[in-house]
Amino acid sequence: MSTDLSPVKPPETELLIITGMSGAGRTTAAHALEDHGWYVVENLPPALLGMLTELVSRTAGSIPKLAVVMDVRSKSFFPQLRESLAALTAAGVLFRVLFLEAGDDLLVRRFEQGRRPHPLQGSGRILDGISTEREVLHELKEAAEIVVDTTDMSVHDLNRAITELFSESGPIVLRLNVMSFGFKYGLPTDANYVADVRFIPNPHWVPELRPHTGLEREVSDYVLGATGAQEFISRYISALEPVFEGYRRENKHYATIAVGCTGGKHRSVATAVEIGHRLSQLPNVTVSVTHRDLGRE
């Protein structure tokens, strides 16, 4: 299906496209945006995206913030959406894509609890539909400016994340989430960058430090005082600074920096806190620090 858009003046309206895995929280995100003054259109077919945007652009900014929720209804979803997005770009329309992700187990559980089939499962299982959807959306996820993994989020957590990402005047300049994790529990799926701090001596093998965490002074001093730790942190942040400048040029507003050790209790926690503190000193940056595996055995 082709989309014919005559060139129009880029609208004053800020356009956000919300998409992602079915069951990952698109509706929750849409409601949160409505609470912040966005005009939200849900379940819009990709072929109508251009017409909606052109219509809004002719209303002289009466809708300053427009969010469009788009979900997969068929395997032809992405080719149609790609064509519509290309037409918007050619017409000079600026837009961003918010992609919501979640793990397979959680998505299956949500569909089972809701007693509804996945839109792409056909005669197969829910997991078959999820797998097909991942294939359909893979390229779109790779191109998205903002990817949020809701696997470990409650509804309130997702609402808070949307609030932090979008202020009164739109997305904040650059929001960084520094996340500690344990490699033995797997890589964070939404990490943009991963730092491995397993080269630092492990406090686990120091009896008096083992029961404590990287949030406590004695462990933090041990980790950050280890040979090479401070040099690593300084060089890592220096390497990221041109990346952040590139994000701003490319209109990207969110990144997750994952810092991993073996179990996510000592080294990664202390290092993530220190990296987060240093990054917060950079201009036009907002930083949060989370600890994915702290408390797990």
N, C-alpha and C positions, 0 to 999 in steps of 0.2 A: 504494500500500500504506500503510495507516494504522498508526500506532504508538500504543498506548494505555498510558500510564504513569500509575499512580496516584501522587499526591504522596508523596514520601519525604523523610526528613531528609537534607540534603546530606551525602554521605559524607566520612569523613576522608581517603579515598583521593584522591590527586592524579591527575586524568585528563588524559592527553595523547593527542590524535588525530594520527597521522602519516599524511599523504597527500601528493599531488603528482603530478608527471609520472612515467609509467612509465619506468624506466631512470635516474631522477635520484638514486637512492641510498636508497630507503626501507628496504631490508633492512639495508644498512650502518648506517644510523641506529638501527634497531631493535636490532641486535647491540651497538652502542655503549651504548645505554641499559641493556640487560641487564647489561653489565659494571659499570654504576653502580647496580645493585640494583633496576631497574625490572622489573615483571612485564609481559611483552609478549605480546599476542595478535595474530597476523598473519592477514590476509585475512578479516577479519570482515565479513559482509554488513551494510550499513547498518541494515537492519530489526532486527538483533539487538543493536545497540549499547545501546539502552535496557534490554533485559533483562539484558545483561551488567553494566551499571552498577548496576542495582537489586540484582542478586545480590551484587556486590562490596560494596555499601553495607550489606548485612545481615550481613557477616562481621566487624563491629566493628573495622575498621581492620587486619585481618590482611594486607591488600595495600595498603600505604601509597602506592605509586606504580604506576599502571597506564597502560601505553601500548598503544594500539590502532592497528594498521597497516591502512589501508583503501585499496584500489586499485580502479581503474575496470575493471569487467568488462562493463559495458553502458552505453548512453546514458541509462538510467534511474538511474544511480548517484547523480548529484547531487540530483535531486528526492527520492529516498529518504533520502539523508543529511541534506538540509536539514530534512526532516520529523522525523527522529530527533533532530537537534540542537535543533530548536524544542521538542520534547517534553522533552528533558533540561533546557533552560532553564526551561520551565514547572514542572518538578518540583524546581527549586532545585539542580540538579546543576552544579557548577562544572567547567569544562573549558577546555583551550587547544588550538589547532590549530597544528601544525608543518607547513608546506608546503615541499616540496623541488622546486626548479625547475632546469632546465638548458636550454641552447641546442639548437636543432633538429639541427644538424650532429652534435653529440656524441651525442644520443639515437639518431639514425639509425645512427651508428657502433657504438654499444653493442648495438643490436638485430642489426645485421649480424654483429658478432663472435660474438654468442650464437646466431646462426642460428635465431632465433625470430621469429614475427610479432608485430606490435603488437596488443594485445587489441581495438583498435577499427578496424583497417585493413580488415577484411573482405576483399573481392577486390581492393582497391586497393593502393597502395604504403605503405611504412612511414610516409612523410611525411604521407600522408593520415590515417593513424591518429593521428599526433601532433597534427595540426591539429584533428581532431575532439575529441581529449582536451583541448586547450587551451580550446576553446569550452565543453566540459562543466564544466571546473574553474575557469573565469575568476572567477566570483562567489565561489567558495570561497577562491581565492587572495587576492582583495581583502579578504576578511573575516578572514584568518588573522592570528594574533598574531605569528607568527614565520615569515619566508620566508627560506630559505637557497638561494642559487644555487650549484650544485655544478659548473658548467661547467668551471671552472679548478681544481677540487679533485681530489686523489688520494683513495684510500680512507683514507689516514692523515690527510689534511687534514680530511675530513669527520668522522672519529672525534674529532679534536682540537676541531673546532667544536662537536660535541655535548657533549664534556666541558666546554668553556668555558661553554656555555649552561646546563648542568644540573649543579648542585653536589650535595653530599651531601643537602641539605635541599630540593632542587628548583631551579627556575630562579633565577639570580642576579637581583638587583634590577633593574639596567639595564645591558645590554652594548651598547656603541657601537663600530662599526667605521668608522673614518675612512679612506676609500679615495681615493688620487689616481688620475687617469686622463687620457687624451688624447681630446679630442672627435673627432679624426680617426679614432679607432678605434671610435667609437660609445659611447653612454651605457651605464653598467652597468645591467643589467636588474633588479638587486635593490636599487637605490638608493632610499631613502625621501626623501632630500633631496639636491639638487644645487646646488653653488656654482660659479659661473663666475669664475675669476680671470684671465681673458684681458685684463682692464683694466690689469694690472700690466705694466710694460715687460718684454719677453722677453729673457732672458739669451742666447738663441740668437743674437741679433744682436750680442753682445759677444764678439769673437774669443777672448779669454782665458778666458771663462766657458763657451763653447759645449761643449767636451768634457766638462765636469763636470756633476753632477746636483744636484738640490735637497737631497740628503743632505749635501752638502759645504758647509763653512762659508762660503766665498767667495760661492757662489751663494745660499745662504740669507740671508746678510746683504744681498745685492743685492735679493732679492725682498722680504724683510720690511721693508727700509728704504725701499722705494719709497713715493711719496706716496699716501696713502689705504689702504695695505695693513694697517697695524695697526688703523686705525679700522674697516675692513671686518671684520676678524677679531673685534674686540671686539663690534661690533653684531650680527654673525651669531650669535655664541655667546649673547648676551643674548636674541636672538629665539628661540633654540632652548630656552632654559631652561623657559619655560612649556609647551612641547611635551613635554619630558621629564616634567614633573609630570603632564601629561595622560596620558602613557603609563602612569605608575604607577597613576593612578586607573583606567585602563581595563585594567589587568593585562597590559600589553604589556611585553616584556622585551628586545627586540632592535631595533636600527635601524642602517642603513648611511647614512653621510653621505659623499657623493661630491664630490670637489673636482677640477674639471677645468681644464686649460689646453689648448693646441693639441696637443702631443705627449705629455704626461704625463711629462716629464723634469725640468723646472726649477721653474716657478712652482707647479704643483699639488702637487708633492712637498714643497717647502719649506713651503707653506701648510698642507698636510694634517698635517705633523709638528707645526707650531705649534698648530693647532686641537686636535689630539689631546692635546698637552701641557696645554693650558688646560682641556679637558674633563675630563682625569684629575684635576683639582683639585676638581671638583664632588663633593659627598657621594653615596655609594651609587651610584657609576658605575664601571664597568670599561671601559677603552678599549684597542683595538688599532688600529694604523695599518698599512695595506697599500698597496702601490703596483702597481696592475694592469699598467701599461704601461711601467714602468721597464725599460730595456734593449732595448726594441723600437726598430727603425729605421723 
